[in-house]
């Protein structure tokens, strides 16, 4: 099977690519998990985050927005002492602030993020043609920041958009691209 080139260097990447990346993710807690993980990934390899994801889930109460929003300074210290996650105080504090901001969103985080879906993007012929950010990711980052979110710049927002299916950036000959497109045409649009 032909895959996107980035997905072939490690078994963790292959599984993530084949089973998750670019497939629609909805629900406030699920989207919050991805926002949080993308923020923690900033400046690091995504493989680092993938390999620590279960630890992140345990440390951040399964990414329940309500539970994380209630975390206090003792939780920040607990997280800073947790070797199973990325221990970056600014990112930990951003995750808590983002949970609190998500609670305040009138329509919820999932609805806000999915407003920026662009399911009509053409297939990139090669990885070199996959952008790092787009006008939509800039707008999403701006709206998230306006609502109190942190660590959500346009590049991080675009990585989120790719990861949860707001865009389909699987390259043209990748088997997952066609599977995702087939599911979208067979079912109601996302």
N, C-alpha and C positions, 0 to 999 in steps of 0.2 A: 504494500500500500504506500502511496506517496503521501508524505506529510510535509507540513511547513518545516523548513530547515532548522529552526530554533528548537524544535521539539525532539530532535533525534540524539541529543548528546547524553541523555541519562534516562533510565527507566521511569523515574518520577515525572520527568517532562513528557515522556510518551503517554503515560496514563493521564496526566492533566490535559494535554492537548486532545487526546482522543475522546475523553469522557466529559470534560468540563469547559475548556476555553472556547468562548464564542457561543456557548449554548445559553439560552435565556435563563436568567436568574431573577426571580421576583420575590417580593415579601420584604418588609422593612428590615427584619433581623438578618436575613440572608444578604441583602444589599449592604447593610451596615458591616457585616463581616468582610465583604469584599473591599469596601471603602477603607476599612481599618487595615487590612492586610496590604493593600496597595500603598497606603501611607507608610507602613512599616518597611515596605520593600524599597522605598526611595533611597537611592544610593547603594543598594545591595543587589545581589543576584536574586531573581525570583526563586531559584532553586533553594536558597537559604530559607525563604519563607515557606515554601512548600514542605520542606522537611521539618519545620517547626509548627506547622499549622495545627496539629492536634494539641500541642502544648498551648498555643494561642487560644484555642477554643476552651480549654480547661481554665486557663488563667483569666479569660474574659467572659466567664459565665455563659459559654455557648453563644456569645455575641448577642445576648438579649439586650436590646437597647435600654429597656427599663432598668435592668439590673446594673448594667455598666454606668448608666447615668447616676445611679445611687452610690457609686464608688467614691471613697473619700481619700484623704491623704494617707491613711494607713494602707489602703489598697495600692496607692501609687508606690509606696515603699515595698510592699509585698511583691508587686510586679517588677520593681527594680532589682529585687533579689532573686528573681526567677530566671535561672540559667537556661530554661527551656524556651524562652522567647528572646526577642531582640530587646536588650535593655537600653533604651534610649529615652531619657526623661521627657524630652520635648514630644516624642511620638506617643509615649504613654499618656501624657497629659492631653495631647490632641485627641486621642481615642475617647477619653472621658468627656472632653468638651464636645466632641462630635456626637456622642450619644445624647448629651443634654440638648444639643441643637436639634437632633433628629426628633426628639420628643415634642419639640415646639412646632414642627412643620405641619401646617393645616391638613394637607392631603397625604402626609407620610413620605418617607424617604424614597421608597420604591417608585411612587408616582412622580415625584420630582425628577429623579434620575431618568426614568423612562420617557419623559417628555423630549429627551434629546436623542432618541433612537433614530437611526438612519439605516433602514434595512435595504436601501436601494444602492448602496455603495458598490461600485464595480470591483471585481476581483483584482487584487494586486497581482501582476504577473510574476513578480519576484519579491523577496523580502525587502529589497532595497526601495521598493515603491510603497511600503507601508509607512505612513506618516507617524511621527512622534506625538503630534497634536494636530487638531483641526479647529476650524471656527466653532464647531459644536462643542468640543472639549473645553475651549476657552470660555464659552458661554456657560457651560455646566459648572466649571470651576468658579467662575464669577458668582453664579447664583448660590452655590454652596457656601462660598466665603461670605456673601451678603447675609446668609442665614446663620452665620456663626461657626462654620466648619473651618478646620485648620488642616494643614498638610494635604491640600487638595488643589495643587496647581494644574495647569492645562495638560501637562504630560501625564501626571498621575490620573487625572480625570479620563484621559484617552485610554490609558491602560485599563481602567475600570470599565470603560465602554466596550473595549475589546473583550475583556474577560467575561462580562455578563451578557453579551449578545446584543448590545445596542448597535454595534456594527459587526460585520462579518469580514474580518481581515485575514482569514485563511487564504493562502495564495491560490491562484486559479486552478492548479492541478491537484490540490489537496483533497483527499477523499472526504474529510470532515465538512468542508465547505459545501459540497453537494448534498451531504446528508442533512445539514442544517437548513439549506435552502429548500430541500424536499419536504422537510417537516413544516416549514413555514407556509409552503403553498398547499400542503395537505390539510393543515389546520387553520383555524382563524388566525389572522395576523397578531403578532405580539403587541 
